[in-house]
Amino acid sequence: MPQIKVKGMSCEHCVKSVTETMKSLGAESVKVDLLSGKVDYEESEKLEAKAIKKAIDKLGFELIG
């Protein structure tokens, strides 16, 4: 299961925003851990790292790594 790390999330609204954004990119079974910033997801098709970074940045968060 692929994983990314997102910096800047502080509440459940942040979790919901990241979850919905990842799903809109084609990710399935998205699980966000607010404390660690880890986002686990399954891919229905290969997601481009560039697209994920752009979408996360647009939300006002930072993709780590």
N, C-alpha and C positions, 0 to 999 in steps of 0.2 A: 504494500500500500504506500503510494507516494506521500511525502510529507513536506510541508513548507513551514517556515517560522515567520510570524507577523509581529512586528513591534508597534505598540501604541494603543492596543485594545484595552479598554478599562471597564466595560460594562456589557450586559447582555445584549444591548442594542448593537454594540460593536460586533459581537459574535453573530448576531442575526444578519448584519450587513455583509460580513465576510462570507458566511454560509450561502446567502442568496447570490452573491457575486460569483463565487466558485461554481455554484450550480448553473448559473447563466453561461459560464464558459464551457460547460459540458461535464463537470465533475459530478460524481454520484457519491452517496453515503459520506457526506462531509461531516467531520467531527472536529470542533474547535475547542481547545483547552485554553480558557481565558488566562489562567495564571502563568502558564509556560509560553503561551503564544503559539503553540504547535497546532497546525491544521493538517489532519489526516483526511485523505479522500481517495476514492477510486476513480479511475478514468474509463469512460466509455470509449474514448479515443485519445490519442496522445495530445495533451495540452501543452502549448508552447509557453516556456518560462517567460518570454517577453510579454505575452498577453496577460499572464497572471500578474507580473510585476506592474504593468500599466494599470490594470484594474484595481489592484490593492493600493497603489499610489493615488489613484483617483478618489478612493474612499478616505484618504488622509492618513493612511498607515504606511509602514515601511516593511518591505520584504527583506528578511535577513538571510544572508548566505547565497 
